[in-house]
Amino acid sequence: MSLVYNSGHNLLYAGTDSNGVWKYDGTTWTDTGGGISSSGILSLAYDSGHSLLYAGCDSATGIDSGVWKYDGTTWTSAGGGVSSYQILSLAYDSGHNVRRFVSPSLRHIFLV
């Protein structure tokens, strides 16, 4: 489970252990839905420069594993070589426009 705050839109995002990502606007919790709505969310990171939320997923079936991105409306797989791995940690480095993530299965830090 993970939390991240989007100060530009005053939203708190919460990743759950089996129900995807939810957002809180200060009054109401809303399911972001989409392709990862039944996934366990291991990590979240927000890219304020591009208004994108990234989620590191863990799915028992492997269908929703890897890194997914959310533009405020739609979840899409970030794809790449880590799409079938658990992503325990995510971070966004705005100074270098780089997303960093860690997978215990691969024992590496990846830059996207």
N, C-alpha and C positions, 0 to 999 in steps of 0.2 A: 504494500500500500504506500501511496505517496501523495504529497500535496505540493501545489505550486500556485503562485498568485500572479495574476495579470493586472498590473496596476493601471494600464492604459484603459481597460474596460471595467475595472473594479470587480473582477471575478476571481473566485477561489475555485480551483480544480482539485478534485480528489479522485485518486485512483483506488479502486477497490480490489479485494482479493478474488472476486469472481463475477463482478457485475460491471466491468468497464470503468469509464470515467464519467463523473458527475460534476456539474458546475453549480456554484452558489453565488447569487447576485446580491446577497445581504438579506434576502427575504425568502427565496425559494430555491430548493435543490432541483435540478433538471438533469436527466440522463442525456449525455451527448449522443447516445445511440450509435448507429453505424456498425462497421465490420468488427469492432472489438467489444461490443456491448456485453458479451458473456465471458470476456477474458479476465484473467488476473493481471493487474497492473503493478509492475514491480518498480517503475520509476517514471517521473515526469520532468520535463524541462520546457520552458517557454522562451521562444525566440521573438523578442519584442520588435526587432528590426523588420521582420517579415510577418508578424502577427500569426505565428504558427505554434501550436502546442505539440510536443513530441511525447510519445508514450512508449516505454519499454515493456513489452508484453510477455506473458508466460501462459501458454495454453497447453493443457494436457494432450490435446490432439495435434499440436504443432501448427494448426491452421492460422492462428492469430499471433504467433510468436514474432520476435524481432521488433523493429522500430516502426511505429506508425505515426503519421502526422495529421493534425486537425486544423483546418482553416477557419473554424468557427461554425461550419456547416457540415462538412464531410470529412470522414476519416479515410485515408489512403495509406497503403503500405509504402514505407520509404524504400523498400526493396534492398537490393545489394546483397552482398555476401553474408549478411547476418540475419536474413529473414527467417531462418529456422532455429534461432538461438534465443535463450532467455537473456534479457538485457536488464541487469541489476541496477545500473547507474547511468544517468544521462546528465549532461551539462551543456550549456550553450555559451560560447565565448564570443561576445559581440565585437570585441576588438579585432578578431581574426575571421569572423563569420564562419566559425567551425562548430559543429556539434560533436561532442565526445561521448562515447559510451563504452561500457565494460560488460563483457560476457564471461562468466565463470567457466563455461564449457570450452571456450577458446583460450582463456587466460591471456587476453590481449585488451588493449585500449585501441579503439578505432576512431578515426577522424572522418567526418563526412562533410 
